[in-house]
Amino acid sequence: MDDNCKVISVINMKGGVGKTTLTKELGYFMSDKKEKKILFIDLDPQSNLTQSFFLNFGLRHSEDLNDQANDTQITEASIQNLFDASVIKDLSLDKVIQSFKTLSGGSFDLIPGTLSTIFLERSSNASNMEKSIYNFIDTHELRKVYDYIFIDCPPTYSVYTVAALLPSDFYLVPVEPGIYSVLGIQMLEKVVSAIKEPNAVFFKEKPLKNLGVVFTRYKDESSYLVDMIIETKKLKEMDIYFFNEHFLNSKKLIDRPKYFISDHDDSRLSDSLENIFTEIEERINGL
């Protein structure tokens, strides 16, 4: 096992908190500005991470219906091929991993999600699916290839959640400040415990650790809610770490799906990413 590679699941049991946007922007920034070798794994059946990259880089799957102009390149790489594989060591990497170049000459890879994975959980192959990401990373020695592997998780307790956490060293929790945020954090901790206990052998050499909570879509008026969440007695008892830096709210990130912070001159947003990245590395080195 290569200690230099860190596998991080980005997860929250509540949807619509900016999870995928944070995953995309953070990993892209680390590849583009910090020269880190990054692999994204899109395990959310909604596949928003994949759609964002595909839209920006002119790619699509053959079954996608969103390209009426036929001016995009078709890729066969997908998480579906990994889940369908009977023997992972015989599965070629180009059937699973798609490579990209950033505007500044950096590079990163993606295991694309597909909308069809939403039906896979009903298959009788759930047990193999839960171990597939772990086995794929191990069999193809991907920890020797990448500095960071980011897994975008679904906002549900499912076979995909288990598949994400089994290979993970850490999990990062994006939280939009709100009155129900505390419940979401508590629920996530219960889910993580429910996954770790019956799968203890996977975490024997690499105990799964909570990197902490990053507040997303942060605005100046969010400060009251943030303080309320941090001071909640139950979360204090759980010893949850809260990042000092927040992922700032921006209409650009919502209204412009092809927008990448690192490709634009917006010091407010890029400084936010820089500080989150620095804090992540400090947390990893301190845990």
Disulfide bonds with the S-S distance in Angstrom:
none
